[in-house]
Amino acid sequence: KAAEERLSDRISIGVLAPAFTDELVDEVNDETDAHERRYRLLPARLAVLFTLACRLFTRSGYAA
């Protein structure tokens, strides 16, 4: 069963949260002027974490 299990099944985007705190992500968004212009379902802070997770797990793909 372990061979069939994907890494993304065992960990989630939440593992990035301790290293990339809300304050840090907000600071980077402010410095790069990358904050929201309109508020949507996925705020800029979460978009950053999602992008980091996608980059870290590029070979894993994602389940729809």
C-alpha positions in Angstrom: 0.0 0.0 0.0 2.8 2.4 0.8 4.1 2.2 -2.8 0.7 3.3 -4.1 0.5 6.2 -1.7 1.5 9.6 -3.0 3.4 12.1 -1.0 0.6 14.6 -1.5 -1.7 12.1 0.2 0.4 12.2 3.4 1.1 15.9 3.7 -0.8 19.0 2.9 -0.2 22.7 2.2 -0.5 23.2 6.0 3.1 22.0 6.4 4.3 25.2 4.7 2.4 27.4 7.2 4.9 27.2 10.1 7.8 28.2 7.8 5.9 30.8 5.8 3.9 32.7 8.4 1.0 35.0 7.6 3.1 37.9 8.6 6.0 36.9 6.4 3.8 36.3 3.4 2.0 39.6 3.9 5.3 41.4 4.2 6.5 39.9 0.9 3.2 40.7 -0.8 3.4 44.3 0.4 7.0 44.7 -0.7 6.2 43.3 -4.2 2.8 45.1 -4.4 1.2 41.7 -5.0 -1.8 42.0 -2.7 -5.4 41.6 -3.7 -7.1 44.2 -5.8 -10.4 42.4 -5.4 -11.2 39.8 -2.7 -11.9 36.3 -4.1 -12.2 32.8 -2.7 -8.4 32.4 -2.7 -6.7 35.3 -0.9 -3.2 36.4 -2.0 -1.7 34.8 1.1 -3.1 31.4 0.3 -2.2 31.8 -3.4 1.5 32.2 -2.3 1.3 29.0 -0.3 -0.5 27.1 -3.1 2.2 28.2 -5.6 5.0 27.1 -3.3 3.3 23.7 -2.8 2.9 23.3 -6.5 6.5 24.1 -7.1 7.7 21.8 -4.3 5.6 18.8 -5.5 5.8 19.3 -9.3 6.5 15.6 -9.9 3.5 14.5 -7.8 0.8 16.2 -9.8 -2.5 16.7 -8.1 -5.8 14.8 -7.9 -8.9 16.5 -9.2 
